[in-house]
Amino acid sequence: MKDFDAFPKSIKKALRYIQQDIKSLEKLECIEQELFMKINKRKRELRDRQNVE
């Protein structure tokens, strides 16, 4: 796993926001679901690109 300092600034800000500013479980679960969907979409795109090449 990458060292935290090596992540892009936007990722570090998002992780700090999750750690420090989210106060409700509902909001955290919403963010979790959105991140999960985006990560899985990107994985599919990368796999499809590898299969084409």
Backbone as CSV, one residue per row, in Angstrom:
resi,resn,N_x,N_y,N_z,CA_x,CA_y,CA_z,C_x,C_y,C_z
1,MET,0.839,-1.185,0.000,0.000,0.000,0.000,0.877,1.238,0.000
2,LYS,0.420,2.234,-0.705,1.172,3.483,-0.779,1.227,4.170,0.572
3,ASP,2.291,4.906,0.765,2.392,5.776,1.922,1.363,6.893,1.747
4,PHE,0.709,7.290,2.824,-0.340,8.303,2.756,0.142,9.568,2.059
5,ASP,1.360,9.983,2.313,1.893,11.214,1.725,2.055,11.123,0.210
6,ALA,2.086,9.926,-0.329,2.254,9.751,-1.766,0.942,9.879,-2.536
7,PHE,-0.190,9.850,-1.849,-1.482,9.993,-2.521,-1.660,11.408,-3.064
8,PRO,-2.466,11.565,-4.114,-2.776,12.911,-4.601,-3.487,13.729,-3.510
9,LYS,-3.358,15.021,-3.606,-3.919,15.926,-2.600,-5.431,15.726,-2.444
10,SER,-6.134,15.506,-3.535,-7.587,15.346,-3.467,-7.984,14.098,-2.675
11,ILE,-7.225,13.025,-2.815,-7.502,11.796,-2.067,-7.249,12.015,-0.580
12,LYS,-6.148,12.688,-0.274,-5.831,12.968,1.128,-6.919,13.823,1.764
13,LYS,-7.426,14.806,1.029,-8.493,15.663,1.557,-9.771,14.853,1.796
14,ALA,-10.086,13.971,0.853,-11.289,13.150,0.994,-11.182,12.229,2.204
15,LEU,-10.028,11.613,2.378,-9.832,10.709,3.516,-9.884,11.464,4.843
16,ARG,-9.309,12.643,4.877,-9.371,13.448,6.099,-10.801,13.882,6.390
17,TYR,-11.545,14.232,5.335,-12.944,14.611,5.508,-13.729,13.450,6.121
18,ILE,-13.521,12.266,5.591,-14.209,11.084,6.117,-13.830,10.867,7.579
19,GLN,-12.563,10.998,7.881,-12.075,10.750,9.236,-12.559,11.801,10.243
20,GLN,-12.560,13.060,9.851,-12.764,14.139,10.817,-14.141,14.784,10.792
21,ASP,-14.788,14.856,9.642,-15.969,15.714,9.520,-17.304,15.002,9.369
22,ILE,-17.300,13.747,9.017,-18.576,13.046,8.862,-19.085,12.645,10.239
23,LYS,-20.290,13.080,10.537,-20.862,12.828,11.863,-22.005,11.816,11.855
24,SER,-22.524,11.495,10.654,-23.654,10.567,10.631,-23.303,9.303,9.847
25,LEU,-23.816,8.208,10.324,-23.613,6.920,9.669,-24.246,6.927,8.280
26,GLU,-25.377,7.582,8.147,-26.084,7.643,6.871,-25.220,8.324,5.799
27,LYS,-24.605,9.424,6.145,-23.756,10.142,5.200,-22.524,9.313,4.840
28,LEU,-21.938,8.668,5.819,-20.777,7.819,5.581,-21.129,6.665,4.649
29,GLU,-22.268,6.049,4.851,-22.700,4.944,3.996,-22.976,5.415,2.573
30,CYS,-23.491,6.621,2.430,-23.741,7.185,1.106,-22.423,7.390,0.360
31,ILE,-21.439,7.948,1.041,-20.122,8.157,0.444,-19.477,6.815,0.112
32,GLU,-19.607,5.861,0.996,-19.049,4.525,0.770,-19.631,3.907,-0.501
33,GLN,-20.932,4.004,-0.657,-21.597,3.427,-1.825,-21.136,4.125,-3.107
34,GLU,-21.043,5.433,-3.069,-20.617,6.188,-4.248,-19.179,5.831,-4.635
35,LEU,-18.288,5.775,-3.664,-16.904,5.405,-3.939,-16.811,3.985,-4.486
36,PHE,-17.557,3.076,-3.902,-17.565,1.687,-4.342,-17.992,1.595,-5.808
37,MET,-19.045,2.319,-6.168,-19.533,2.284,-7.551,-18.493,2.850,-8.517
38,LYS,-17.877,3.968,-8.159,-16.882,4.602,-9.042,-15.642,3.725,-9.195
39,ILE,-15.186,3.128,-8.123,-14.006,2.264,-8.180,-14.289,1.035,-9.043
40,ASN,-15.445,0.424,-8.855,-15.781,-0.754,-9.652,-15.951,-0.412,-11.131
41,LYS,-16.519,0.738,-11.426,-16.667,1.174,-12.822,-15.292,1.335,-13.456
42,ARG,-14.389,1.964,-12.748,-13.040,2.185,-13.280,-12.300,0.861,-13.456
43,LYS,-12.475,-0.076,-12.533,-11.856,-1.397,-12.673,-12.343,-2.085,-13.938
44,ARG,-13.654,-2.031,-14.185,-14.205,-2.647,-15.394,-13.609,-2.014,-16.650
45,GLU,-13.501,-0.671,-16.655,-12.928,0.018,-17.806,-11.485,-0.415,-18.048
46,LEU,-10.708,-0.500,-16.989,-9.302,-0.905,-17.120,-9.184,-2.347,-17.581
47,ARG,-10.031,-3.230,-17.064,-10.003,-4.637,-17.491,-10.392,-4.753,-18.953
48,ASP,-11.417,-4.010,-19.356,-11.848,-4.047,-20.752,-10.737,-3.548,-21.672
49,ARG,-10.040,-2.509,-21.257,-8.950,-1.976,-22.056,-7.820,-2.993,-22.172
50,GLN,-7.529,-3.725,-21.087,-6.483,-4.748,-21.126,-6.878,-5.886,-22.055
51,ASN,-8.148,-6.239,-22.042,-8.605,-7.352,-22.883,-8.574,-6.994,-24.355
52,VAL,-8.731,-5.726,-24.673,-8.705,-5.294,-26.065,-7.284,-5.274,-26.597
53,GLU,-6.327,-4.923,-25.763,-4.930,-4.800,-26.208,-4.255,-6.117,-26.346
